[in-house]
Amino acid sequence: MLASSLFNATAYAAQITIHNAEGLPLENAVVEVYYDTEANQPQEQNIYQRDAAFHPRVLTVPTGSYVAFPNQDTTRLHVYSFSPAKTFDLNLYLQETPKPVHFDQ
C-alpha cells in the first residue's frame, strides 16, 4: 500500500490517502498517529444504527473506551464481534440500548 499526505504544520492537520496494490484509493482505512494527547485517552463513543447502516461506518477506539450501539431504526438489532481483540454479543434489541461495550485491549 502507498500513502500520500499533505500536512499543515500550524493546524496540525493531515490529509492521507491510502492506495491498494492496484493504485486505487482504499475505503474505510484507519491510520493511527501516536503522540501524547487526550485523543489517546479512553472515551465514551456511540455507533448508531440508522437507515439499516452503522454511523459512523469506521470508528477508532482507544484502549479502555466504552462504545454504545444505540438503535435508531424500527427493526431489532443484533450486534456482535468474534474478533480476538474484543468478543461481545448484544442480543436483539429495539429501543433500549444495551450497556456500552468496554474495549479493554
C-alpha positions in Angstrom: 0.0 0.0 0.0 1.1 3.5 -0.6 0.1 6.5 1.4 0.4 10.1 0.4 -0.1 13.1 2.8 -0.3 16.8 3.0 0.5 18.3 6.4 -0.3 21.8 7.6 2.1 22.4 10.5 0.3 25.3 12.0 -3.1 23.5 12.3 -1.6 20.0 12.8 -4.0 18.7 10.1 -3.3 16.0 7.6 -5.0 14.6 4.5 -3.9 11.0 3.9 -4.9 8.7 1.0 -4.1 5.0 1.2 -3.9 3.1 -2.1 -4.2 -0.6 -2.6 -1.9 -2.7 -4.8 -3.7 -1.6 -7.9 -3.3 2.1 -7.1 -6.9 2.7 -6.2 -7.9 4.6 -3.0 -8.7 2.2 -0.2 -12.0 3.0 1.5 -12.6 2.9 5.3 -8.9 2.6 6.1 -7.7 3.8 9.5 -4.3 5.5 10.0 -3.2 6.0 13.6 -0.6 8.6 14.6 0.6 8.2 18.1 1.5 11.2 20.2 0.8 12.3 23.7 -2.7 13.9 23.6 -6.1 13.4 25.1 -7.2 11.7 21.8 -5.4 8.5 23.0 -7.3 8.6 26.3 -10.3 6.3 26.9 -13.6 7.8 25.6 -17.3 7.1 25.6 -18.4 6.8 22.0 -21.5 5.7 20.0 -22.1 3.8 16.8 -25.7 4.4 15.7 -27.8 2.0 13.7 -29.8 4.3 11.4 -31.3 3.6 7.9 -30.1 0.0 8.1 -26.4 1.1 8.4 -23.9 1.9 11.1 -22.9 5.5 11.7 -20.1 6.2 11.7 -19.0 3.3 9.5 -15.5 3.4 10.9 -14.6 4.4 14.4 -11.2 4.3 16.1 -11.5 3.2 19.7 -8.7 4.0 22.2 -7.9 1.2 24.7 -10.1 1.5 27.7 -13.0 3.2 25.9 -16.7 2.3 26.1 -18.8 2.1 22.9 -22.6 2.1 23.0 -24.7 0.9 20.0 -28.0 2.8 20.0 -30.6 1.5 17.6 -32.4 4.4 15.8 -34.2 2.1 13.3 -37.6 0.5 13.7 -36.2 -3.1 13.4 -34.5 -5.1 16.1 -30.7 -5.1 16.1 -28.2 -7.8 17.0 -24.6 -6.5 17.3 -21.7 -8.9 17.9 -17.9 -9.4 17.4 -15.9 -12.5 17.3 -12.6 -10.7 16.9 -9.7 -11.8 19.2 -9.3 -8.1 20.1 -12.8 -7.9 21.6 -15.5 -10.6 21.6 -19.1 -9.5 22.5 -22.7 -10.3 21.7 -25.5 -7.8 22.2 -28.7 -9.8 21.6 -31.7 -8.5 19.7 -32.9 -5.1 20.9 -35.0 -2.3 19.6 -35.4 0.9 21.7 -33.4 0.2 24.9 -29.6 0.4 24.2 -27.6 -2.3 25.9 -24.9 -1.5 28.3 -21.8 0.0 26.5 -19.1 -2.4 25.5 -15.7 -1.9 27.2 -12.8 -2.2 24.8 -10.1 -3.2 27.3 -7.2 -4.1 24.9 
